Amino acid sequence: MHILKRLGVGLIFLGSTLGYAQDASQLTLDKIYNSREFSSDWMGPVRWIADGEAYIAFEYSETGLELARYTSEDQTRSVFLSAAQLTPEGGNGPLNLEDFTLSDDESKVLIFTNSKRVWRSNTKGDYWVYDLDRQVLSQIGKDLPESSLMFAKFSPDNSQVSYVSDFNLYVENFATGQVRQLTEDGDRDIINGTFDWVYEEEFGARDGFRWSGGSSHIAYWQLDASEIKNFSMINNTESIYPEIIPVQYPKVGEDPSSARLGILDVVTGAQHWIPVPGDTKQNYLPGIQWVDDNTLLIQQLNRHQNHLKIYAYDVSTEDIRVVYEEKEETWVDISYPDLSANGWGDNHLTLVDDGEAFLRMTENDGWRHVYKVALASGEKTLLTPEDYDVASMQVATGKHLYYIASPDNSTQRYLYRVDLKGKGKTERLTPDEFEGVNTYDIASNGKYALHTHTSALVPNSVRLVSLPKHSTVATMMDNARLKQKLTTLNMPEVEFSKVTTSEGIEIDVRMIKPTNFDPSQRYPVLFHVYGEPWGQVATDSWVGAWNVFLAQQGYVIIDMDNRGTPCLKGSEWRKSIYRNIGRINIRDQALAAQEVLKLSYLDEDRTAVWGWSGGGSTTLNLMFQYPGVYKTGMAVAAVANQLTYDNIYQERYMGLPQENREDFVAGSPISHVEGLEGNLLIVHGTADDNVHYQNQEMLINKLIEANKQFDMMSYPNRSHGIYEGRNTRRHLYTMLTRYLMEHVPTNDAEIN
């Protein structure tokens, strides 16, 4: 790895910025990543109860963690579960509460603790139930291995709890304590009630079973992953002999796991399979839900992901019929990538009109609009007719749909509501004072919401508001400590603008200017990129401490969003990247950079670009395809070869390589390495189960073949996020900062 080779005053300068600066108004990496003085506050989970008239929240008392109950209207507080009540019999203290849910009648609390990581999240653990009527805390699944239970949930009648352990479904009766195993065939290949890696990663699917409303049946997914090839990762550090870690991972072009849906009779244990039409391998089943005790809605998406069918299944007659179809020449989204949307969920369709209709966001008419679809007839009613995109749906009450949009500025997000009859006037509810990005957790009655706000120089804050007037009832988390610390700093200016490329494409630009900015000076530029359909970067949201630090060192940091990113600019903007990843997005970024660099205060000879994941891929392509624009690049966890990535994501946006392999090749960075002229740092975790480390090694081989010099860093046993292990993030960002300062200096006299 190429490290600094500076002497004298330059080394002293770097030491002070990377360590502890004398000037309290200046940030250092130690303050950000070691002492964490500038980290954001965290708010634990909050659960609405009483139809939104009250809520339960995590709180710490003198005796430990407890659950507190607040009335929404006047904030009357009471202890819902005390630390003593959360302490098991004979225990030394309360459970380390990680999450909780309540039964429908709010008489029992399900507590999740002692968790272990599965893929990206900690979804295995232990579950306990506190019975508020009996005042008893008891562990469920206690005879099963420690930290092995997944997705425990109450039956609607609150008499039982169901969960997954070791790929099988179980139910446990509260009255009798009886535990029954409902499926017997689960193993690493046959997956019951949960999902494989790719369903979770690309459909946000984790919990794979659903109780019927009458608590008599459970509908569930069964995946057959027996033909999915293993990708082997190697742990070289835990012992003198390497450990091979197999991950079932279907690469682009490989068949996915076959999927089918079963219904279990909880009383008799009887099971039958739902006759969903179509090949079980060439169709995905991203969503199922009960409409009533006899009717299931089933979402089916074809392998190309451009044809969605929604079926209604009658359990008693076993009749299945199509109630809705949607086709695109590009792709159909099940969940929509937006900064206002939660990327993980059950993919449920929002039911309205007492279960007689559902809501569906679609882009068939050029904008992302919300339609109401009648279950009986399939008749569609357009609820959001305006010529702008809906970013995400929030909640539907008996009368209104609440949704997020930003008709005039794609960098921001605001709350709107509209009448569910399709005849009312659209209302914006977010007040003007909350300029920036706003997200909401709205109670089912639509009267209250947890409102989170941020803007470029303002970290997240959370408040309880009453709707529709949006009056603040209480401040839940204001990040006061961080905001106070920021007042002690020399802060940069953030400017939003647009630039039009030579091809007439208008691009959003977020520019963080150096502190004490002087337009008569010339500054080095760091472009931060993502560039693919799953992320937007030029947003009016908190820029983060590292960007503030870089601005204090004299860098201009620029974020821009090309075509194909999930900006609120219409379907053509987003869908134009189909079969064009690595080409259209790269051209947009480079042409926009050329225009931005015409500003007199930007030094076109001191330019760098960096990004992570898809942003790492974009960084590589920019360095290889436009070496005259970008002099230095830092690519983290990049997809160097599109043929190595998973089938659902890559096929959704690029098609199947069996049909258009040339597009995958043309868009892959490894196809363009001979264009490298500048300084390149590539970084990857060897245990990355998302973008495999093989991408780094494939890229290295191509660079060596082309006799291109580069720098690299591998992080042993770190995943895609490169955060595991003591000091990892501090080390990573110190390395990135040093590389940037070495190759793109801010002050030639001091650095050279």
N, C-alpha and C positions, 0 to 999 in steps of 0.2 A: 504494500500500500504506500502510495506516495504521500508523505507527510511534509509539514513545513520545513523549509531549509533557510529560514530567515535569521539574520544576525542583528545585534544592536537594538536600536530603538524600535524596529518593526516587531521583534519578538516580545519586547516589553509591552508594546501596544496590544498584541494579541493576548498575552497573558492576562492583562487586566480585564479585557472584555470577556474572555472565556471563564475567568475566575471571578474574583470579587473586585468590582470597581471601587475607586475611592469616592466617586461622585454618587450620592444616593439617588440622584435623578436618572442614573444610567442603569439599565438592566444588564445582567450577566447570565450566562448559561447555568451557572451554579444556582442563582436565585430562582431560575425557572424550573430546573430539573433535579436539583439536589435538595435545597431547602423548601422548594415548592411554595415560596412566598406568593407567587402570582398564579397559583392554581385556582380554578373555579370551585365554588361551593357545590355540594351535592344534596339533592333532596330525595329522600326515600320514597317508596311507592305510596300512593294515595288511592283509596278505594271509595267510590260513591256508595252510599246506602240510602235507604228510605226514598228511592226514586230521585235522588239528588238533593233531598232536603237536609242531608247530613253526609259526613265523610269520616273515614278512619285514616289516620296518618301515623307514621313512625315518629317517635320522640324519645329523647334520652332524659331520664330523671336521675336523681341521686342514687337510686338503687339499680339503675341499668335501663336497657331498652324496654319501652312499653308502647302499646297502641293506645292512642287517644282518639276520642270521638268528639267531633265538633258539629254543631248545627250550622248549616250554611248561612242562614239569615242573620243571626246575631253572634255567631262564634262562641256560643256557650260550650264550655269544655267539660268533659268528664273522662275518667280513665275507663277505657274499653277493656284492655287486658293489661294488668300490671306486670312488672318484672317478676314478682313472686308467682303470679299465675302462669307465667311463661317458663318457670323453673320446674323441670321434671322432678318427680319424687326421688329424694336422695341425691339430687344434683347440687353442684356448687354455685350455680348461678343460672340466669335465664338463657334460653336457647339463643344462638346467634342467628337471629331472624333475618332471612334474606328476601323473602317475599311471603305474601299471604293472600288468601281469598276467603270469601264468606259464602256460606250456604244461602240459597235463595230466601229462606225464611230468617236469615241472619241469626240463627241460633247456634251455629258452629263456625269455627275459624280453622282453616287449613293452613298450616305453617310449614314453609320450606326452609331447610337448613342443611348444613354440612355438605354443600354441593361439590360436584366435580364437573370438569369441563367436557363437553361433547362438541366436537367441531369448534364453532366460534363462541358458544355460550355455555354457561354452567346449567345444564338441564337435567343432570342426575343428582340425586341427593336423598336426604331423609325427610319424611313428612310426619307431622304431628297434628292432632286435632284437639282443639279445646272446645268442650261442650259447655256453653254458657248456662244452660239450664241445670246441668248436673255439677257444674264447676269442677270439671275433671279434664286433665291434660293426658293424652295417651298417644303412643306412637302407632302408626299404621305400618303394615308390612314388616313388622319387627323381626320376623323369622327369616326374611330375605336378606341377602348380603348388604352390608353397610353402604350407604350412598349409591344404591342401585335403582331407586324408584324414579319414574319420570312422569310428569304431566298429571299428577293426581288431581281429581276433580270430584265434586259432590254430584250425586244423582239429583235430578230436579226435586224429588220428594224428600231429599236430605236423609234418606235411610241408609245409604251406602256411599262408598267412595270407590272409584276405579282408578287404575294406574297401570303403567307398563313397567315390567322388569325383565331384563334379558330377552327383549324382543317378543314378549308375550303379554297378553292382557289379563288383569286380575280385577276382581271386585271383592270388597270387604264390607260385611254387614255390621253396622254400629251396635245393633241390639244384641246380636248373638256373638259377635267377634269372629264369625266364620269367614275364612279367606278362600275364595274359589278361583282357580286358574281357568280362564275361559278359552284360551288357545294353547295348544301343546307343541306346535311345529316351529315355533320361533327359534331362530339362531342367526348367525351372521349373514346367512343367505336369504332366509325367509324372515321378513321384517313385519311384525304385526303392531299396529297402533302407533307407529312412529315412522321415520323416513330415513332414506339413505342420504349420503352427503349432498348430492346434487339437487334433490327436491328441496332440502332445507336451504341451501345456498341461493338457489335461483327462483324458487317460488315462496320463500319465507315460510315453508311448511315444517312444523316441528311436532305439534300435538296431532296424532293421527287417529283419533276416535271421537265419537259424538253420542251423547245420551239422547234418547228420544224424550219428548216432553212428559210422557207418562212414566218414565223410568223403567219401562219394561224391556227396552231394546237398546243395543249399542251398535251403531254403524261404524265401520272402521276400514282403514286401508290395509291391504297386504301387498308388500312389494317382494318380488322375486329377483334378488340381485345375484343369483348363482352364476350367471354368465357374464357379470361385470368383471373386467380384468382388474387385478390389483396393481396399484402404483406403490412401489416400495420406497419408503423413506428410511434413512439410516441414522441411528443415534450412535455416534462414535465417542461420546464423552462420559457415559455413565458406567462403562466397564472397559476392561482391556480388550474385550471382543465386542464388535459392533452388534447392536440390536436392530433387526429388520422390522420395520413397522409397516404392515400392509394397509392400504387405504383403497376401498372399492371406489373407483373413480372412472366414469365413462368419458373418454375424450371425445372431442368433436368428431362426428362421423360414426361413432360407435353407438350401437343400440342402447337405449336406456333400460333401466329395470322394468320388467313388466309390472303392471299395477292392476289390482282388482279390488272391488268393494264388497265387503261382507256385512251381514246383519246377524247379530247374536241375540238370542232370547235369554235374558239375564236369569229368568226363573228356571227354564228347562235346560239351558245350555245349547239348545238347538241352533244350528247355523245354516244360512243359505247365502248364495252369491248373487249379487244383483246383475242381471243380464245387460250390462252396458254394451251397446253395439261397438264394433270396431276392434282392431288388433290391439292387444294389451301392451305391446311394446312400441307400436307406432302412434300411440295416443297417450297423452298425459291426463291425469285426473287431479287438477290442482285444488278443487274445492268440493266439499259436500256439506249439507246442512239439513236439519229437520225444519219443515214448515209447520207441520202439526204432527200428531202421534202416528200418522199413517202416510205422510208424504215427505219424500226427500228431494232436494234440489241437488243436481250433480253437474259439475262443470267438467267438460272434456275439451282438450286442446290437442290438435293434431301435431305430429312430429315437427312439421315446418313452422308451427305456432302462428299460422295465419288464418285459422278457421276454428272458431269457438262455437261449441254447442252447449246449451244448458237444457238438461233433461229434468222432467218431473217423474218420480218413481212412486207408484202406489204399492205400498208394502202388502196389503191384503190381496190385491189382484195380480201383483207382480207385473203390472202394465207399466211400460216406460215410453214416454213421448217427448219429442223436442218441443220446448216452449220458446226458445230463442236461439237465433244463429247470428254470427257476425264473421265477416270475411274481410281480409285486407290483402293487398298485393305485397305488402311488406310483412308486418307482424301485428298480432293482437296482444295487447297487454292484459295480464290478469291483475297485477298490482302495478301501480304507477310510481316510477322513481321520482320523488320530489322531496325537497328539504322539509316540507310540512307534513309528510306522510311517514308513518311507522313502517319500516321495511319488513317487519315480522308480524305474522298474524295467521288467522285461520282462513283467509280468502273468502269469508262469508259475503254473500250478497246482502245488502241492506233491505230487509223486509218492511213494507209499509202497507197502509190501508188494511190493517188487521190481518196481514199475511196474504192478502189477495194480489199483491204486486211486489216487485223488487226493483231496486235501482241499479243501473249499470252505466258506468262512464265509458264512452266510446269516442272514436275519432273519425268516424266514417264521413262526416260532413265538413272536414277541414279544421275543426276546432275540437278540443276535448270537452264534450258536453255530457250532461247527466240526463238520462232518459228514465222514465218510469215504465216498467213493462208489466202488463197484466198477465197473471199466471194462467188464467183460463183461456184467453184469446191470443196472447202474444202482442196485443196492441201496445204501441209505444207512444208516450207523451213526453215531449221535450220540456224539461224543467228549466234549463239555462240557455235561452235562445240567443243571448248576446254574442257578438263577435269577439269573444276572448276565451281563453282556456280556463277550465277548472283545474286547479292544482291538485286538490284532494278533497274527498268527502269526509266530513267530521262526524256528524250524527244526524239522524232523522227522528224528529218527535212526531206526535200525532198530526201536527199541522205544517211543520216546516222542515226543509233540508238546510243544514248548516254546512258551508263549504269554504275552502280557502281559494283565493284567486288574487291576481294583481293585474288588472287590465292595462294599466298604463306604464308599468315598470317591472320587468321580469326579474329584477334583482331583489324584489321585496315580496311579502306575502301578507294578506289581510283576510279577516273573517267576513263572510257574507251569509245571508239567508234568503230563501225563496219559498213561496207557498208550494206545498206538495200537489196542489191541483193543477199546476202548470199555468195559472192565470194571474198570479200575483206579481207584484213589483219586487224586483231584487233590491235588497238593502245591504249596504255596507255597515257592519257593526263595530269594527275596530276604529277607535277615535284617531284623529290626525296626529295626536301627540305621540303615538306609538309608531313612528315612522321606522321602517326596517322589516325584519322578519318576525311574524307572529304565528304561534302555533297554539292549539287548544286541546284540552281534555274536557269535553262537554258532558254534563250529567244527562241521563236519559230523559228528564223532564224539560230539558232545554232552558232551565231557569238560571243555572249556574255553570261556571266553567273555570278550570285552571288555565290561566293565560300566561304563556311564556313569551317574553319579548327580548329581542336583541337587535343591535345595529352595529355598524362597523367598529365603532370605538366604545361600545357599551356591552359588557358581558350579560349573560342570561339573567333575567329576574322572573319570578313567578308570583302571580297574585290570583286570589279568588275574586271573580267578577260576577255580577248579576247581569243576566241578559233579558231583553235585547238592549238595554240602555248602556251596558258595558261599564257599570259603576263598580269601583273597587270596594270590595267588602273587607278584604284582609290581604296583607302582604305575606306570602308564604316563604319566599326566599329572594332576597334582594341583592345577594352577592356584595353586601356592604363592605366586608373586609377587603375583597379584591378591588372594588371600586375606590376605596380609600387609598389603597396602595398605588393605584394608577394615578391618583392625584399628585403623588410625590414624584412622578416620572416626567421626563421630557417626552411628550407624546407627539406622534406624527400626525399629519393631515391625511385624510382619505378622500379621494376624489373619484366620483363616478362619471363616466362619459361614454360615448360611442365612437367607433371608428368604422369607416366604410372602406372595404378592400378594393383593390383594382378590378375585382370582378363584381363589384356592386353589392357585396354582402355586408350588412350592418352588424357589428359585433359589440357586445357590452364589454366595457373595460372598468375594472376596479384598480385604481392606482394608489398605493401607499407611498407617500412622499417622505423623504428623509426629514428628520427633525431639523429645525433651523434651516428649512429649505430656502435656497437662493436661486431664482430662475436664471441668473447670469452664470451660474456654475454648470458643469457637466457631470452627471452622476452615472455610476454603473447600474445595470438593470438586471433584476432576477425575475424571469417569467415563471409563474407557477401554473401548471397545466393539469387537466384531467382529460377532457376531450372526447369521452365515450358516452353512450346513452344512459349511464347510471349515475352521473354526477354533474353538478353545476357548481362552479367555483367563484364566479364574479357576483357574489351575493352581499347584500347589506346586512351582514351578520358579523359578530365579533371576530376580529382578524387574528387574535391569538398573540400570546406573549412573544413567541419567536419572531413573528413579523415585526412587532414593535422593536425588539432587540436589533434586528437587521436594519430597520429604518434609522435607529440611533447610530448605527455604524456607517450610515451614508448611502444605503442602497435604496433604489426605487424598486418596489415589489409590485408586479402587475399580474392580475388574473384576468383571463378572457375566456369566453364561452363560444365555441364554434358551432356550426350546424351539426345536428345529431345529439347535442347535449339536451337535457330535459328542461330547456327554457320555455317560458310561457309565450311562445311566438308562433303557435299554430302547428298543425300536423306536418305540413310540408317541411318545415324547419327540422323537426325531430326525425322524420322518417327518411330524409334525404341521405342519411348515412347507411341505409340498407345496402349490404354487400360492398360497402365503401369504407369500412373502418381501416385506418392506416393510410387513407388517401384524401378523401374530402375534408376530414377533420384536420389533417396535417396541413393541407394547403390553406385552409381558412386561418389556422393559427399563424402560419408563417407570413401570409400576405397581410394579416392584421398587424403583426409585429413590425413588418416593414413600414407600415403607415405610422404606427405609434413612435417608432424610432426617428421619425422626421422632426419630432419635438426638439427644440434647440438645447434643452437642458439634459437630454439623454445621450449617453455616449455609446454609439453603435459599435465601437470597438471593444467595449467592456460589457458583454452580454452573457447571461447564463440562463439556463432553463432547468427546472426540476419538477418531478412528479412521482406519485406513488401508484402502484398497481396499473390501472389503465393509464394514469398519468405518467407512470414510468415508461410504458410502451410509447406514448405520445412523445415523451422526451427523447427516446432513442430515435424514433422516426424523424423528428425535427433535426436532431444532430446529424443524421445520416443524409437526409434529403435536402436540407437547407443549411449547409455548413457556413454559408456566407452570412447568415443572420445570427446564428447561435454559436458562440465561441467556446462555451463550457456547458456540460450537461451532467446532472446527477439523477440517475434513474434508480428508483427503489422498487423492488418486488415486481419487476416488469414482465409482461408477456412478450417474450422476444419472438416467439413462433406461434401464430394463432392456431396451428394444428395441435398444440399441446394443451389447450384449455378445454373446459368442460363442454359437454354437448348442448345443454339447455341454453346457456348464455350465448355461446358462439354461433349456434345454429339459428337462434332467434334473430340475430342481427346480420348474419352473414350467409344464411342458407346452409345446405349440406355440402361438404367438400366433394362428395361423389358427383355433384352436379356442377359446381363452379370452383374447383380447387384453385384456379388461377387467381381468384379474388383474395383467397386466404394468403397465397404466396405473395401477391403484390402488396398486401397491407401489412406484412410481417416485417419488423425491423431487421431480422437476420438477412432479408433479401437485399438490404441496402447498405451493408456495413462498409463497402468500399468508398462511400461518400464521406466517411468520418475524417475531419481535418483538425478539430479542436480537442479540448481536454474532456475526458469522459470518465466518470465514476459510476460503477454499477454495484448495487447493494442488494443482497437477498438473504433470507433466512433459510437454513437448510431443511427445516421442518415445516415449510410452507405447504399446507395441504390444499391450498386454493390455487395459487400460481406456483407450480412446482419449481424446485431449485434447478431442475434440468434446463429451464429456460436460460438461466445464467450460464450454465456450462455449454449449451448449444451456441449461445452468443459468443462466449469466449473462444470457442473453436473457430467460428467464422472470423472473428477479429484477428486471431493468430494467422489464419490462412491468408488474410488480406494484409498481413504485416502492419496492423494498426496497433499503436500503443494505447494503453488504457490503464485505469486504476480500478481496483475491486475490493469489496469487503463481503465476507460471508459471516453470518451470525449463526453459530451452532445451535440447533434445536429450537430456533425461534420460528414462529408461525408467520403468517402474512402480515400481522400487525407489528412484528418485531418489538415486543415489549416484555416478553418473559425474561425472568432472571434479574438479579440485582444490578442496578446501574445501567440497564440496557438502553433506555431512551436517552439518558444523559450522554452516553457514549456515542450513540447514533447521531444526535444533533450536534455534538461537539465535532464529530468527524465531518458532517455536511458543512458546518460553518467554517471549519478550517480549510476545507477544499475550496469553498467559495472565495474566502478571503485570499487564499494563495493565488488563485487563477484569475480572479476578478477583483483586483484591489480597489479599495475606496480612496486611498491616498498614496500615490506613488512614492512620495518622499518618505513616508513612514514604513510602508510595507516592503519596498524593494531593498 
